[in-house]
Amino acid sequence: MKATKNKKEIENKTGKTAFYIRVSTDAQREEGYSIDAQKDKALKYCALKDITDYDFYIDGGFTGSNLDRPDMERLIGDIKNSMIDCVVVYKLDRLSRSQKDTLYLLEEVFNPFGVAFVSIEENFDTSTATGRAMLGIISVFAQLERENIRERTRMGMLERVKSGLWPGGGRIPYGYDYDSTQGILVPNAQAENVRKIYDLYLEGNSPAKIAAIMGMKYDNQVTGILSKKTNAGYIPYNGEFHKGLHEALVTLDTYQRTMDMMLDRSTIRETSGNHLFTGLIHCGNCEAKMRYQKWNKKSGECKIICYSQQKSKLYLVKDPDCDNARQWAGDVEDAVIKDLFSFSVRLSETENKKSSDLSVAEMLNRRYDETSKKLKRLYSLYSGAPEEEEEEAPLLESINDLKKQLHDIRRQLEVEQERNAISGKIERVKKSLETLKETWEFMTADEKKNLIRSCIEKIVITGDNVEVYYKFGTLGD
């Protein structure tokens, strides 16, 4: 229930008028919203209404989006203590910019304690039914305007990021400082540490080991640094990445190789065990996954068995009647490794075709630079053009056209850079396979698993037939 004062308590109030003044940080610079300007309006109102008993409640530098303000809390307390007859503001949004908070003050604070509310600018008060109705309507529009401002701010931030500038605020990535004058990130003394962390990881060191080497407390700090595409020159915003103007600490290729290695290592962890092809083998009859199962306790030999023939994990069963033959794991592994060696030989004999991706990226960068220069020249012409509308229109049209061209070129560059990253991964796999036969016996179990998962999509067993499917489609072409 509302804590409504009774008639006697309301009649015994002092009759004081409270002038509430609020100025947000931004509004202090707006004409008519300063504290002195609002005080001047209040004093003129007092003279007009013959008010002599009044007090000021002033919140300087506080947002109107909530009621968490010192003098607002003091005002509410004084109202509940029956010290106030009327609350006056210069303008409605000085009280609050939230419809919910405005209605709360009206219905839960002012009305129950018999306090009238007056807005000088809107020329109404809540001692009348018309005033109360008008207040509700204006509150809706005040809330709508606030939401519009928020939307415009969000759109402006997106355009800022698209132009390559750092959005500002939030946590600055390790290895960078924020230069507010340029609006971009700049490498700091820790930048070299970031490069070293990438080098150590690509050399095969774990995040925990890297943390120990670099004097960091937690390994997730290392993982966090490695995962930031900002280090490769990109800016994250609302789940998307945009090319930034800041200096990259590592190349996009280095970042992509790191992400690929992270994915490969996570796959190995998920398919833990000493078996080379765990998680890659599928049944050719029912398409269920197949697993290693110990078949000889003394020798430790295993067979490859379809999960549909195992009732322990019903969610992996595809066909309860699957009768695919159970193959010795050693025979399957020998067949796959033999196929892998054969594939690597075919690959080394195939003439490598030079990718044109890099030349495409170079061409796009050249176009971007040329278009940027044209745009700068047009801006110079526009700033010195006469103010006649017919002179300005063609220049503005040309400027907007060039801005659109720059946007399109940026998008094409992003596509080409991603394509280069994928091509780079394919090339790295090819290089590893070219010398596979000579290096296989010297590789560790983890290195073998890494290589296998980087080039083999799946292994399908149908009876005695073992078929290997490789990643990247025509990898050997």
C-alpha positions as CSV (number, residue, x, y, z in Angstrom):
1,M,0.0,0.0,0.0
2,K,1.0,3.6,-0.6
3,A,2.3,5.5,2.5
4,T,-0.3,8.3,2.2
5,K,-0.3,11.0,4.9
6,N,-3.6,11.8,6.5
7,K,-5.4,15.2,6.1
8,K,-4.2,16.5,9.4
9,E,-0.5,15.7,8.7
10,I,-0.7,17.4,5.3
11,E,-2.4,20.5,6.7
12,N,0.4,20.8,9.4
13,K,3.2,21.1,6.8
14,T,5.3,24.2,6.7
15,G,4.1,25.2,3.2
16,K,7.7,25.5,1.9
17,T,8.3,25.3,-1.9
18,A,11.2,23.2,-3.2
19,F,13.0,24.2,-6.3
20,Y,14.8,21.2,-7.8
21,I,17.7,21.9,-10.2
22,R,19.6,19.2,-12.0
23,V,22.5,19.7,-14.5
24,S,24.1,16.7,-16.2
25,T,27.8,16.9,-17.3
26,D,26.9,17.6,-20.9
27,A,24.0,19.9,-20.1
28,Q,26.2,22.3,-18.2
29,R,27.4,23.6,-21.5
30,E,23.9,24.1,-22.9
31,E,22.4,27.5,-22.9
32,G,19.6,27.8,-20.4
33,Y,20.5,24.6,-18.5
34,S,23.2,26.0,-16.2
35,I,22.5,26.1,-12.4
36,D,22.5,29.9,-12.4
37,A,20.0,30.0,-15.3
38,Q,17.6,27.6,-13.5
39,K,18.0,29.6,-10.3
40,D,17.1,32.8,-12.1
41,K,13.9,31.2,-13.5
42,A,13.0,30.0,-10.0
43,L,13.4,33.4,-8.4
44,K,11.3,35.0,-11.1
45,Y,8.7,32.4,-10.5
46,C,8.8,33.2,-6.7
47,A,8.3,36.9,-7.4
48,L,5.3,36.2,-9.7
49,K,3.6,33.9,-7.2
50,D,4.6,35.8,-4.1
51,I,6.5,32.8,-2.7
52,T,8.8,33.7,0.2
53,D,9.5,30.3,1.8
54,Y,11.5,28.2,-0.5
55,D,14.7,26.1,-0.7
56,F,16.9,24.9,-3.5
57,Y,17.8,21.2,-4.1
58,I,20.7,21.0,-6.6
59,D,22.3,18.0,-8.2
60,G,25.2,19.1,-10.4
61,G,26.8,16.7,-12.8
62,F,24.2,13.9,-12.4
63,T,22.3,12.0,-15.1
64,G,18.6,12.1,-15.3
65,S,18.3,8.5,-16.3
66,N,17.9,7.4,-12.6
67,L,17.1,8.8,-9.2
68,D,20.4,8.0,-7.6
69,R,21.2,11.7,-6.8
70,P,22.1,13.2,-3.4
71,D,19.7,16.1,-3.4
72,M,16.9,14.1,-5.1
73,E,17.2,11.7,-2.1
74,R,17.1,14.7,0.3
75,L,14.1,16.1,-1.5
76,I,12.2,12.8,-1.2
77,G,13.1,12.5,2.5
78,D,11.9,16.1,3.2
79,I,8.6,15.3,1.3
80,K,8.0,12.2,3.4
81,N,8.7,14.3,6.6
82,S,5.9,16.7,5.5
83,M,8.3,19.6,5.0
84,I,7.3,20.4,1.4
85,D,4.1,21.7,-0.2
86,C,5.2,22.1,-3.8
87,V,8.1,21.0,-6.0
88,V,9.0,23.3,-8.9
89,V,11.4,22.6,-11.8
90,Y,12.4,24.8,-14.7
91,K,11.7,21.9,-17.2
92,L,10.3,18.4,-16.8
93,D,13.5,16.6,-17.9
94,R,15.4,18.3,-15.1
95,L,13.3,16.1,-12.7
96,S,14.0,12.9,-14.7
97,R,14.5,11.7,-18.2
98,S,12.8,8.3,-17.4
99,Q,9.1,7.9,-17.8
100,K,9.1,5.2,-15.1
101,D,10.9,7.4,-12.5
102,T,8.8,10.5,-13.3
103,L,5.6,8.5,-12.8
104,Y,7.1,7.0,-9.6
105,L,7.7,10.5,-8.2
106,L,4.3,11.6,-9.1
107,E,2.2,8.6,-7.9
108,E,4.4,7.3,-5.1
109,V,6.0,10.4,-3.6
110,F,4.2,13.7,-4.6
111,N,0.5,12.7,-4.6
112,P,0.4,10.5,-1.5
113,F,2.0,13.4,0.6
114,G,-0.2,16.1,-0.9
115,V,2.7,17.8,-2.8
116,A,1.9,19.7,-6.0
117,F,4.4,19.6,-8.9
118,V,5.0,22.5,-11.2
119,S,7.1,22.7,-14.4
120,I,7.7,26.4,-15.4
121,E,8.6,25.7,-19.0
122,E,5.7,23.4,-19.8
123,N,3.3,25.7,-17.8
124,F,1.3,23.2,-15.8
125,D,1.0,21.8,-12.3
126,T,-0.3,18.5,-10.9
127,S,-2.8,20.2,-8.6
128,T,-5.2,20.0,-11.5
129,A,-6.4,16.9,-13.5
130,T,-5.3,18.5,-16.7
131,G,-1.8,19.0,-15.3
132,R,-1.5,15.4,-14.3
133,A,-2.7,14.2,-17.7
134,M,-0.2,16.5,-19.5
135,L,2.6,15.3,-17.3
136,G,2.1,11.7,-18.3
137,I,2.1,12.6,-22.0
138,I,5.2,14.7,-21.8
139,S,7.0,12.0,-19.8
140,V,6.4,9.6,-22.7
141,F,8.0,12.0,-25.1
142,A,10.9,12.7,-22.8
143,Q,11.6,9.0,-22.6
144,L,11.3,8.7,-26.4
145,E,13.8,11.4,-26.9
146,R,16.3,9.7,-24.6
147,E,16.0,6.5,-26.5
148,N,16.5,8.4,-29.8
149,I,19.7,9.9,-28.3
150,R,20.9,6.5,-27.3
151,E,20.2,5.1,-30.8
152,R,22.0,8.1,-32.5
153,T,25.0,7.6,-30.2
154,R,25.1,3.9,-31.0
155,M,25.0,4.6,-34.8
156,G,27.7,7.2,-34.4
157,M,29.9,4.7,-32.5
158,L,29.4,2.2,-35.3
159,E,30.5,4.7,-37.9
160,R,33.4,5.6,-35.8
161,V,34.6,2.0,-35.6
162,K,34.0,1.5,-39.3
163,S,36.3,4.4,-40.0
164,G,39.1,2.6,-38.1
165,L,38.9,4.5,-34.8
166,W,38.9,2.9,-31.4
167,P,35.4,3.2,-29.8
168,G,36.9,4.6,-26.6
169,G,35.9,3.6,-23.0
170,G,36.2,0.1,-21.6
171,R,39.4,-1.8,-21.1
172,I,42.3,-1.0,-23.4
173,P,44.0,-4.2,-24.7
174,Y,47.3,-5.3,-23.2
175,G,50.2,-3.9,-25.2
176,Y,48.4,-0.7,-26.2
177,D,47.6,2.8,-24.8
178,Y,44.7,4.9,-26.1
179,D,45.6,8.2,-27.8
180,S,42.5,10.3,-27.4
181,T,43.8,13.1,-29.7
182,Q,44.1,10.6,-32.7
183,G,41.3,8.3,-31.5
184,I,43.4,5.2,-32.0
185,L,45.4,2.6,-30.0
186,V,49.2,3.1,-29.9
187,P,51.7,0.3,-28.9
188,N,53.2,0.7,-25.5
189,A,56.2,-0.9,-23.6
190,Q,54.3,-4.2,-23.3
191,A,53.8,-4.5,-27.1
192,E,57.0,-6.6,-27.4
193,N,55.7,-9.0,-24.7
194,V,52.6,-9.6,-26.9
195,R,54.7,-10.5,-29.9
196,K,56.8,-12.8,-27.7
197,I,53.7,-14.5,-26.4
198,Y,52.6,-15.3,-29.9
199,D,56.0,-16.6,-30.8
200,L,56.2,-18.9,-27.8
201,Y,52.7,-20.3,-28.4
202,L,53.5,-21.1,-32.1
203,E,56.7,-22.8,-30.9
204,G,54.5,-25.3,-29.1
205,N,54.5,-23.9,-25.5
206,S,51.3,-24.1,-23.5
207,P,49.6,-21.0,-22.0
208,A,50.6,-22.1,-18.5
209,K,54.3,-22.4,-19.5
210,I,54.1,-19.0,-21.3
211,A,52.6,-17.4,-18.2
212,A,55.5,-18.7,-16.2
213,I,58.1,-17.5,-18.7
214,M,56.5,-14.1,-19.0
215,G,55.9,-13.7,-15.2
216,M,52.1,-13.7,-15.5
217,K,50.0,-15.0,-12.7
218,Y,47.3,-16.9,-14.7
219,D,47.4,-18.8,-18.0
220,N,44.0,-17.4,-19.0
221,Q,45.8,-14.0,-19.2
222,V,47.9,-15.5,-22.0
223,T,44.9,-17.1,-23.7
224,G,43.1,-13.7,-23.5
225,I,46.0,-11.9,-25.2
226,L,46.3,-14.5,-27.9
227,S,42.6,-14.4,-28.7
228,K,42.4,-10.7,-29.3
229,K,42.1,-9.9,-33.0
230,T,42.9,-6.3,-32.0
231,N,46.6,-7.4,-32.0
232,A,46.3,-8.1,-35.7
233,G,44.9,-4.6,-36.4
234,Y,41.2,-5.1,-36.1
235,I,38.5,-3.5,-33.8
236,P,35.7,-5.7,-32.3
237,Y,32.3,-4.1,-32.1
238,N,28.9,-5.8,-31.5
239,G,30.2,-9.2,-32.5
240,E,31.9,-8.0,-35.8
241,F,35.5,-7.0,-36.6
242,H,36.5,-3.8,-38.5
243,K,39.9,-2.9,-39.8
244,G,41.5,-0.4,-37.4
245,L,43.8,2.5,-38.1
246,H,46.1,1.4,-35.2
247,E,49.4,-0.4,-35.7
248,A,49.1,-4.2,-35.6
249,L,51.4,-6.0,-33.1
250,V,51.3,-9.2,-35.2
251,T,50.3,-10.1,-38.7
252,L,46.9,-11.4,-39.6
253,D,48.6,-14.7,-40.7
254,T,50.3,-15.0,-37.2
255,Y,46.9,-14.4,-35.5
256,Q,45.1,-17.0,-37.8
257,R,47.8,-19.6,-37.2
258,T,47.5,-19.1,-33.5
259,M,43.7,-19.6,-33.7
260,D,44.1,-22.7,-35.8
261,M,46.6,-24.1,-33.3
262,M,44.2,-23.3,-30.4
263,L,41.4,-25.2,-32.2
264,D,43.6,-28.1,-33.0
265,R,44.8,-28.4,-29.4
266,S,41.3,-28.1,-28.0
267,T,40.2,-31.0,-30.4
268,I,43.1,-33.1,-29.1
269,R,42.0,-32.4,-25.5
270,E,38.4,-33.3,-26.3
271,T,39.6,-36.6,-27.9
272,S,42.0,-37.5,-25.1
273,G,43.9,-40.7,-25.3
274,N,46.9,-42.3,-27.0
275,H,45.0,-43.2,-30.2
276,L,45.9,-41.3,-33.3
277,F,42.4,-41.2,-34.9
278,T,40.0,-40.9,-31.9
279,G,37.0,-38.9,-33.0
280,L,37.7,-39.0,-36.7
281,I,36.5,-42.5,-37.6
282,H,32.9,-43.1,-38.9
283,C,30.9,-46.1,-39.8
284,G,30.3,-46.5,-43.5
285,N,27.1,-48.5,-42.9
286,C,25.1,-46.3,-40.4
287,E,27.2,-43.1,-40.3
288,A,27.7,-43.4,-36.5
289,K,31.1,-42.7,-35.0
290,M,33.4,-45.5,-34.2
291,R,35.6,-46.1,-31.2
292,Y,38.8,-47.9,-30.1
293,Q,38.1,-50.8,-27.8
294,K,40.6,-53.0,-26.1
295,W,40.4,-56.6,-27.5
296,N,43.5,-58.2,-26.0
297,K,44.4,-57.3,-22.4
298,K,47.8,-58.9,-22.6
299,S,49.0,-57.2,-25.8
300,G,46.9,-54.1,-25.4
301,E,45.6,-54.5,-29.0
302,C,42.4,-52.7,-29.9
303,K,39.6,-53.0,-32.5
304,I,37.6,-50.3,-34.1
305,I,33.9,-50.7,-33.3
306,C,30.8,-48.9,-34.4
307,Y,29.0,-47.0,-31.6
308,S,25.7,-48.4,-32.9
309,Q,26.9,-51.8,-31.7
310,Q,27.6,-50.4,-28.2
311,K,24.6,-49.9,-25.9
312,S,26.5,-47.9,-23.3
313,K,25.9,-44.6,-25.1
314,L,22.4,-44.7,-26.7
315,Y,22.6,-41.1,-28.0
316,L,25.4,-42.2,-30.4
317,V,23.5,-45.2,-31.8
318,K,22.4,-44.6,-35.4
319,D,21.2,-48.1,-36.3
320,P,20.8,-50.8,-33.6
321,D,21.1,-53.5,-36.3
322,C,24.4,-52.2,-37.8
323,D,26.6,-55.1,-38.7
324,N,29.7,-53.3,-39.8
325,A,32.8,-55.5,-39.3
326,R,35.1,-54.9,-36.4
327,Q,38.6,-54.1,-37.6
328,W,41.9,-54.3,-35.8
329,A,43.0,-50.8,-34.9
330,G,46.6,-51.4,-36.0
331,D,45.4,-52.4,-39.5
332,V,43.2,-49.3,-39.8
333,E,46.0,-47.0,-38.6
334,D,48.5,-48.6,-41.0
335,A,46.1,-48.1,-43.9
336,V,45.4,-44.4,-43.1
337,I,49.1,-43.6,-42.6
338,K,49.9,-45.3,-45.9
339,D,47.2,-43.2,-47.6
340,L,48.5,-40.1,-45.9
341,F,52.1,-40.8,-47.1
342,S,50.8,-41.4,-50.6
343,F,48.8,-38.2,-50.5
344,S,51.9,-36.3,-49.4
345,V,53.9,-37.7,-52.3
346,R,51.2,-36.8,-54.8
347,L,51.2,-33.3,-53.3
348,S,54.9,-32.8,-53.7
349,E,54.8,-33.9,-57.3
350,T,52.0,-31.4,-58.1
351,E,53.1,-28.0,-59.4
352,N,52.2,-25.3,-56.9
353,K,50.0,-22.7,-58.4
354,K,50.8,-19.2,-57.2
355,S,47.9,-17.6,-55.4
356,S,46.6,-14.2,-56.8
357,D,45.1,-13.3,-53.4
358,L,48.1,-11.1,-52.4
359,S,48.1,-9.2,-55.7
360,V,44.3,-8.6,-55.2
361,A,44.8,-7.3,-51.7
362,E,47.6,-5.0,-53.0
363,M,45.4,-3.7,-55.8
364,L,42.6,-3.0,-53.3
365,N,45.0,-1.2,-51.0
366,R,46.2,0.9,-53.9
367,R,42.6,1.8,-54.8
368,Y,41.9,2.7,-51.2
369,D,44.8,5.1,-51.0
370,E,43.9,6.8,-54.3
371,T,40.3,7.2,-53.3
372,S,41.3,8.6,-49.9
373,K,43.5,11.2,-51.6
374,K,40.6,12.2,-53.9
375,L,38.3,12.5,-50.9
376,K,40.7,14.7,-49.0
377,R,41.0,17.0,-52.0
378,L,37.2,17.2,-52.3
379,Y,36.9,18.1,-48.6
380,S,39.5,20.9,-49.1
381,L,37.4,22.2,-52.1
382,Y,34.2,21.9,-50.1
383,S,35.6,23.9,-47.1
384,G,36.7,26.7,-49.5
385,A,33.6,26.7,-51.7
386,P,31.1,29.6,-51.7
387,E,28.1,29.2,-49.6
388,E,25.6,29.2,-52.5
389,E,23.6,25.9,-52.4
390,E,24.0,25.3,-56.1
391,E,27.8,25.3,-55.7
392,E,27.8,23.0,-52.7
393,A,25.5,20.3,-54.0
394,P,27.8,18.7,-56.6
395,L,30.7,18.6,-54.2
396,L,28.6,17.0,-51.5
397,E,27.4,14.4,-54.0
398,S,30.9,13.6,-55.1
399,I,32.1,13.3,-51.4
400,N,29.3,10.9,-50.6
401,D,30.0,8.8,-53.6
402,L,33.7,8.5,-52.7
403,K,32.8,7.7,-49.1
404,K,30.7,4.8,-50.4
405,Q,33.5,3.6,-52.6
406,L,35.9,3.6,-49.6
407,H,33.3,1.6,-47.6
408,D,33.0,-1.0,-50.4
409,I,36.8,-1.3,-50.8
410,R,37.2,-1.8,-47.0
411,R,34.6,-4.7,-47.2
412,Q,36.4,-6.3,-50.1
413,L,39.8,-6.0,-48.3
414,E,38.3,-7.8,-45.3
415,V,37.1,-10.6,-47.5
416,E,40.5,-10.9,-49.2
417,Q,42.4,-10.8,-45.9
418,E,40.2,-13.7,-44.5
419,R,40.8,-15.6,-47.8
420,N,44.5,-15.0,-47.4
421,A,44.4,-16.4,-43.9
422,I,42.6,-19.6,-45.1
423,S,45.1,-19.9,-48.0
424,G,47.9,-19.5,-45.6
425,K,46.7,-22.4,-43.5
426,I,46.4,-24.6,-46.5
427,E,50.0,-23.7,-47.6
428,R,51.3,-24.5,-44.1
429,V,49.6,-27.9,-44.2
430,K,51.0,-28.6,-47.6
431,K,54.5,-27.8,-46.5
432,S,54.2,-30.2,-43.5
433,L,52.9,-33.0,-45.8
434,E,55.7,-32.5,-48.4
435,T,58.3,-33.9,-45.9
436,L,55.9,-36.1,-43.9
437,K,57.5,-39.4,-44.8
438,E,60.9,-38.3,-43.7
439,T,59.8,-36.6,-40.5
440,W,57.0,-38.9,-39.3
441,E,59.1,-41.2,-37.1
442,F,60.7,-38.2,-35.3
443,M,57.4,-36.5,-34.5
444,T,55.8,-36.7,-31.0
445,A,52.3,-38.2,-30.5
446,D,50.9,-34.7,-30.1
447,E,52.6,-33.4,-33.2
448,K,51.2,-36.3,-35.2
449,K,47.7,-35.6,-33.8
450,N,48.0,-32.0,-34.7
451,L,49.0,-32.7,-38.3
452,I,46.4,-35.4,-38.7
453,R,43.6,-33.1,-37.6
454,S,44.8,-30.2,-39.7
455,C,44.4,-32.2,-42.9
456,I,42.0,-35.1,-42.3
457,E,38.3,-34.4,-42.2
458,K,37.2,-38.0,-41.4
459,I,37.9,-41.7,-41.9
460,V,35.1,-43.9,-43.1
461,I,35.3,-47.7,-42.5
462,T,32.9,-50.0,-44.5
463,G,33.8,-53.6,-44.0
464,D,37.4,-54.0,-45.0
465,N,37.5,-50.8,-46.9
466,V,39.1,-47.7,-45.3
467,E,38.5,-44.3,-47.0
468,V,40.2,-41.1,-46.0
469,Y,38.6,-37.7,-46.6
470,Y,40.9,-34.7,-46.5
471,K,40.1,-31.1,-45.6
472,F,40.1,-28.1,-48.0
473,G,38.5,-30.1,-50.8
474,T,41.1,-30.3,-53.6
475,L,44.0,-29.8,-51.3
476,G,46.4,-31.7,-53.6
477,D,45.3,-30.0,-56.8
